[in-house]
Structure formats: structure tokens, C-alpha cells
Amino acid sequence: MPRRRTNSPDRIKQDFLDAIERLKNGRPQDPELRDKVARGKAVKINILTVSKEAGRARGLIGKENCRYPEVRQLVLMEADASGLVPKSRDDVIKRLRVEIAELRAQLSHAEAHAAYHFAERTKAEKGMRDYKSRYERLRAKVVKDTKSRESTVIPLYPETADETK
């Protein structure tokens, strides 16, 4: 005997959760999905099949800002988990292409990061060489001034014209 439909949020959410469990166990109640399982075909867990199995509108979990985001996340997680065993070469190829694209993006990011650090290091080394040459010039000047002062007497007060006569 079919149950009475309610529109309470808890009941709708429970319908979706029950549908996910039935699809995971391979025992759907929806006639179309049941026929598919009977013919030996796998029923994928995705937003469309879950909403069809629950007997609810796909729009309730179909978009990112839907009414039941927790259910949507659960469906998407289950869809990823069910995709672990590839069904054909095409599935493997698609997964590998996605992985290659991600790795290329990571590589380009790492190369840009390394180039930035190399440029900063080059700039710092140039600045260090500039400061080192300034230091050497000032040090030589101080040494020169110190040697020249040792041989002469430096008056503390300037001499006036009266004292020299």
C-alpha cells in the first residue's frame, strides 16, 4: 500500500535519504529503474536517479543553492564513491584526462611560484652586492682617514687669528 505524500521538509529529506539507500543496495522501487536493474544494467547514483527514486522534483536537490543542500552533497559524494570502479576504457580515459589537467595546473602554479622566488632572490643578491661594495668603500675611507689622523694633531677648538701671532 503506497504511503501518503506529505510536503513536510523532514519527510521530503527522508524520502531522498531512503532513495539513496535503495539505490546503493541495488533495490530501487521506481518501475523504470527496477526494470533497468532487472536487465542487468547498473543504476548510477546521481541527482536525477535519486529524485526519480524518491518520487520528488529534481529541482529540490538539482542546483547548488537548493532547498536540501545536505542531501545534494550526500548524492554527489555517493556519485563519486560509486565511480571508483570504472565501467569502461572511456571512464578511465576521462578520469585520467581530468587528473592530467589538474597536474598541469599544479605544475604551472609551482613554476610560477619558483620563478617569483628566483626573481626575488636575484634582487636580494644584487642588493647585497651593492651594500657590500658600499661597505668596502666606506671601510677603506675610514681606514684612510684614521691613518692620516694619526700623524697630525687635530685641534679641539679652531685656532683664531690672534693666537697665531
SERO-4910 file (N, C-alpha, C, O; in steps of 0.05 Angstrom, whole numbers):
BEGIN
 pado doro    nc1    nc2    nc3   cac1   cac2   cac3    cc1    cc2    cc3    oc1    oc2    oc3
  Met    A     17    -23      0      0      0      0     18     25      0     35     27     18
  Pro    A     14     43    -19     32     67    -21     26     85      3      3     88     12
  Arg    A     47     98     11     43    116     34     33    143     24     35    150      1
  Arg    A     21    157     43     10    184     36     33    204     33     52    203     50
  Arg    A     32    220     14     52    240      9     47    264     27     25    274     30
  Thr    A     69    274     39     68    299     54     89    318     43    108    309     30
  Asn    A     86    342     49    105    363     40    121    374     63    133    395     60
  Ser    A    122    360     85    139    370    107    168    366     99    176    346     87
  Pro    A    185    385    106    213    384     98    227    359    109    244    347     95
  Asp    A    219    350    133    232    325    143    225    301    127    242    284    122
  Arg    A    200    299    118    191    276    102    204    276     75    212    255     65
  Ile    A    207    299     62    220    301     36    249    293     38    259    278     21
  Lys    A    262    303     58    290    296     63    293    266     67    312    254     57
  Gln    A    275    255     83    276    226     88    271    210     63    283    189     59
  Asp    A    253    220     46    248    206     20    274    205      4    280    184     -8
  Phe    A    289    227      3    314    228    -12    335    208      0    348    194    -14
  Leu    A    336    209     27    356    191     40    349    162     36    367    145     32
  Asp    A    323    155     37    315    128     32    321    119      4    329     97     -2
  Ala    A    317    138    -15    322    132    -43    352    127    -48    359    109    -63
  Ile    A    369    142    -35    398    137    -37    405    109    -27    420     95    -40
  Glu    A    393    102     -4    399     75      7    390     53    -12    404     33    -16
  Arg    A    366     56    -23    355     36    -41    373     33    -66    378     11    -75
  Leu    A    382     56    -76    399     55   -100    426     42    -93    438     28   -110
  Lys    A    437     48    -70    462     36    -62    460      6    -59    478     -9    -66
  Asn    A    437     -3    -49    433    -32    -45    424    -46    -71    423    -70    -72
  Gly    A    418    -30    -92    410    -42   -118    382    -52   -118    375    -70   -133
  Arg    A    364    -40   -101    336    -48   -100    318    -24   -102    304    -16    -83
  Pro    A    317    -11   -126    300     13   -129    271      5   -131    264    -18   -138
  Gln    A    253     23   -123    224     19   -124    212     31   -149    190     24   -157
  Asp    A    225     50   -161    215     63   -185    214     42   -208    234     29   -212
  Pro    A    191     40   -222    188     19   -242    210     20   -264    221     -1   -272
  Glu    A    216     44   -273    236     46   -295    264     38   -285    278     23   -299
  Leu    A    271     46   -261    297     38   -250    298      9   -243    319     -4   -246
  Arg    A    275     -2   -234    273    -31   -227    277    -48   -252    291    -68   -252
  Asp    A    265    -39   -274    269    -53   -300    298    -53   -309    308    -72   -319
  Lys    A    310    -30   -305    339    -28   -313    356    -47   -297    374    -60   -308
  Val    A    351    -49   -271    366    -68   -254    360    -96   -262    378   -113   -262
  Ala    A    335   -102   -269    327   -129   -277    341   -138   -303    347   -161   -306
  Arg    A    346   -118   -320    360   -125   -345    390   -128   -341    405   -134   -360
  Gly    A    399   -123   -316    428   -127   -310    444   -102   -314    469   -104   -313
  Lys    A    432    -79   -318    447    -54   -321    450    -41   -294    433    -43   -277
  Ala    A    472    -27   -291    477    -13   -266    461     14   -266    459     27   -286
  Val    A    451     20   -243    437     46   -239    457     64   -224    464     59   -201
  Lys    A    465     86   -238    483    105   -226    469    121   -205    445    127   -207
  Ile    A    484    129   -185    473    147   -164    480    175   -173    503    183   -172
  Asn    A    460    189   -181    463    218   -187    437    232   -180    418    220   -170
  Ile    A    437    258   -185    414    274   -176    389    265   -189    368    264   -177
  Leu    A    390    259   -215    366    251   -229    354    225   -219    330    223   -214
  Thr    A    371    205   -216    361    179   -208    351    179   -179    332    166   -172
  Val    A    365    194   -162    356    196   -134    329    210   -132    311    202   -118
  Ser    A    326    232   -147    300    246   -147    278    229   -159    255    229   -149
  Lys    A    284    214   -180    264    196   -192    257    174   -173    233    168   -170
  Glu    A    277    163   -159    271    141   -140    255    151   -116    238    137   -105
  Ala    A    261    176   -108    247    188    -85    219    197    -93    202    201    -75
  Gly    A    214    200   -118    188    210   -127    185    240   -122    162    249   -118
  Arg    A    206    254   -122    206    282   -117    218    297   -140    230    286   -158
  Ala    A    214    323   -140    224    340   -162    254    342   -161    266    344   -139
  Arg    A    267    342   -184    296    343   -186    306    370   -176    328    372   -166
  Gly    A    290    391   -179    298    418   -171    303    421   -142    316    440   -133
  Leu    A    292    403   -126    296    405    -97    325    400    -89    334    409    -68
  Ile    A    340    384   -106    368    379   -100    386    384   -124    410    378   -124
  Gly    A    374    396   -145    388    398   -170    409    420   -172    428    418   -187
  Lys    A    405    442   -158    423    465   -161    439    469   -135    433    457   -114
  Glu    A    460    485   -138    477    490   -114    462    503    -91    467    495    -68
  Asn    A    445    522    -97    431    535    -75    402    524    -73    383    539    -74
  Cys    A    400    498    -71    375    484    -70    364    484    -41    377    494    -22
  Arg    A    340    472    -38    328    471    -11    341    451      7    341    454     31
  Tyr    A    353    430     -4    365    409     12    395    405      5    402    386     -8
  Pro    A    412    424     13    440    423      5    454    399     18    473    388      6
  Glu    A    445    390     41    458    367     54    453    341     37    471    325     33
  Val    A    429    339     27    422    315     11    437    317    -15    448    297    -25
  Arg    A    439    341    -27    454    344    -52    483    336    -48    494    321    -64
  Gln    A    496    345    -26    524    337    -21    526    307    -18    545    295    -28
  Leu    A    508    295     -4    508    266      0    506    252    -27    520    232    -32
  Val    A    488    261    -44    485    248    -70    511    251    -86    520    232    -99
  Leu    A    523    275    -86    548    279   -101    571    263    -90    587    253   -105
  Met    A    572    259    -64    592    242    -52    588    213    -60    607    199    -66
  Glu    A    564    204    -59    558    177    -67    563    172    -97    573    151   -105
  Ala    A    558    193   -113    564    190   -142    594    188   -146    602    172   -163
  Asp    A    610    203   -131    639    200   -133    648    173   -123    666    160   -135
  Ala    A    637    163   -101    645    137    -90    637    114   -108    652     95   -111
  Ser    A    614    117   -122    606     95   -139    622     95   -165    623     75   -179
  Gly    A    636    117   -171    652    119   -195    680    109   -191    697    112   -209
  Leu    A    686     96   -169    713     86   -164    721     63   -182    744     61   -191
  Val    A    702     46   -188    708     24   -206    699     32   -234    675     35   -239
  Pro    A    718     36   -252    710     45   -279    695     23   -294    702      0   -292
  Lys    A    675     31   -309    659     12   -324    671      6   -351    667    -16   -362
  Ser    A    686     25   -363    697     21   -389    723     37   -392    732     51   -374
  Arg    A    736     34   -415    760     49   -421    755     78   -421    771     94   -412
  Asp    A    732     86   -432    725    114   -433    724    127   -406    733    150   -402
  Asp    A    714    113   -386    714    124   -359    742    128   -348    748    148   -336
  Val    A    759    109   -354    787    111   -345    801    134   -359    815    150   -346
  Ile    A    796    137   -385    808    158   -400    798    185   -390    814    204   -387
  Lys    A    773    188   -385    762    213   -375    774    220   -348    783    243   -344
  Arg    A    776    200   -330    788    206   -304    817    214   -306    826    232   -292
  Leu    A    832    200   -324    860    206   -327    864    234   -340    883    248   -333
  Arg    A    846    241   -358    848    268   -370    843    290   -349    857    311   -349
  Val    A    824    285   -332    819    304   -311    843    306   -292    851    328   -284
  Glu    A    855    283   -286    878    283   -268    902    297   -282    917    312   -268
  Ile    A    906    293   -308    927    306   -322    923    336   -322    942    351   -318
  Ala    A    899    345   -326    893    374   -326    899    386   -299    911    408   -297
  Glu    A    892    372   -277    897    381   -251    927    383   -246    937    402   -234
  Leu    A    942    362   -254    971    362   -250    985    384   -266   1004    396   -257
  Arg    A    975    389   -291    987    411   -306    982    438   -293   1000    455   -293
  Ala    A    959    441   -282    953    466   -267    971    469   -243    981    491   -238
  Gln    A    975    447   -229    993    448   -206   1022    454   -214   1036    469   -201
  Leu    A   1030    442   -237   1057    447   -247   1061    476   -255   1082    488   -248
  Ser    A   1042    487   -269   1045    515   -277   1045    534   -253   1059    554   -252
  His    A   1029    527   -233   1029    543   -208   1056    541   -194   1067    561   -185
  Ala    A   1067    517   -193   1093    513   -180   1115    527   -195   1133    539   -183
  Glu    A   1114    526   -222   1134    540   -238   1132    571   -234   1153    584   -232
  Ala    A   1108    581   -233   1105    610   -228   1115    617   -201   1128    638   -197
  His    A   1110    600   -181   1120    605   -154   1150    605   -153   1162    622   -140
  Ala    A   1162    585   -166   1192    584   -167   1204    607   -182   1224    618   -173
  Ala    A   1191    616   -203   1201    640   -218   1200    665   -201   1218    681   -201
  Tyr    A   1179    668   -186   1176    691   -168   1198    690   -147   1211    711   -142
  His    A   1203    667   -135   1224    666   -114   1252    669   -126   1269    681   -113
  Phe    A   1256    660   -151   1282    664   -164   1286    694   -169   1308    704   -164
  Ala    A   1266    708   -178   1268    737   -183   1274    752   -157   1291    770   -156
  Glu    A   1260    744   -136   1264    757   -110   1293    752   -100   1305    769    -88
  Arg    A   1302    727   -103   1329    720    -94   1350    736   -110   1369    746    -99
  Thr    A   1346    738   -136   1365    753   -153   1365    782   -144   1387    795   -143
  Lys    A   1342    793   -138   1340    821   -129   1355    825   -102   1369    844    -98
  Ala    A   1351    805    -85   1364    807    -58   1394    804    -61   1409    818    -47
  Glu    A   1404    786    -78   1432    783    -82   1445    809    -94   1467    816    -86
  Lys    A   1431    821   -113   1441    846   -124   1442    868   -103   1462    883   -101
  Gly    A   1421    870    -86   1422    889    -64   1444    883    -45   1457    902    -35
  Met    A   1450    858    -39   1471    850    -21   1498    859    -33   1515    869    -19
  Arg    A   1502    855    -59   1527    863    -72   1531    893    -71   1553    903    -65
  Asp    A   1509    908    -75   1510    937    -73   1518    946    -45   1536    963    -42
  Tyr    A   1505    935    -25   1512    942      2   1540    934     10   1554    948     25
  Lys    A   1549    911      0   1576    902      6   1597    921     -7   1617    928      6
  Ser    A   1592    930    -31   1611    949    -44   1611    975    -29   1632    988    -25
  Arg    A   1587    985    -21   1586   1009     -5   1602   1006     21   1617   1024     29
  Tyr    A   1598    983     34   1612    978     59   1642    978     55   1657    990     71
  Glu    A   1652    965     34   1680    965     28   1691    993     23   1713   1000     32
  Arg    A   1677   1009      8   1686   1036      2   1687   1052     28   1707   1067     33
  Leu    A   1666   1050     45   1666   1066     70   1687   1056     89   1700   1072    103
  Arg    A   1692   1030     89   1712   1019    107   1740   1029     98   1757   1036    115
  Ala    A   1745   1029     72   1771   1039     62   1774   1068     69   1796   1077     75
  Lys    A   1752   1083     66   1754   1112     72   1760   1116    102   1776   1134    109
  Val    A   1747   1101    119   1751   1103    148   1780   1096    155   1793   1110    171
  Val    A   1790   1075    143   1818   1066    148   1837   1088    138   1856   1095    152
  Lys    A   1832   1100    115   1849   1121    104   1848   1146    122   1869   1157    128
  Asp    A   1824   1153    131   1821   1177    148   1835   1172    175   1847   1190    187
  Thr    A   1833   1148    185   1845   1141    211   1876   1142    209   1889   1153    227
  Lys    A   1887   1133    188   1916   1133    184   1926   1162    181   1947   1169    192
  Ser    A   1912   1179    167   1920   1206    163   1918   1222    189   1933   1241    192
  Arg    A   1900   1215    206   1897   1230    231   1918   1222    252   1924   1238    270
  Glu    A   1929   1199    249   1950   1191    268   1975   1208    266   1988   1213    287
  Ser    A   1981   1218    243   2005   1234    240   2001   1264    246   2021   1278    250
  Thr    A   1977   1273    246   1973   1301    251   1957   1305    277   1942   1287    286
  Val    A   1961   1328    288   1946   1335    312   1921   1350    303   1921   1368    286
  Ile    A   1899   1341    314   1874   1353    308   1866   1371    331   1862   1361    353
  Pro    A   1864   1397    327   1856   1415    349   1827   1411    356   1810   1406    339
  Leu    A   1822   1413    382   1795   1411    391   1779   1436    385   1755   1435    379
  Tyr    A   1793   1458    387   1780   1484    382   1793   1496    358   1818   1494    355
  Pro    A   1779   1510    341   1792   1523    319   1810   1545    328   1804   1560    347
  Glu    A   1832   1548    314   1851   1570    322   1840   1596    312   1829   1598    290
  Thr    A   1844   1617    328   1836   1643    320   1861   1658    309   1883   1649    313
  Ala    A   1857   1679    296   1879   1694    283   1897   1707    305   1920   1711    300
  Asp    A   1886   1713    329   1901   1726    350   1922   1707    362   1944   1716    368
  Glu    A   1916   1683    364   1934   1664    377   1958   1656    360   1979   1649    370
  Thr    A   1955   1658    334   1977   1650    316   1998   1671    316   2021   1664    309
  Lys    A   1994   1695    323   2014   1716    322   2029   1717    347   2047   1733    350
***
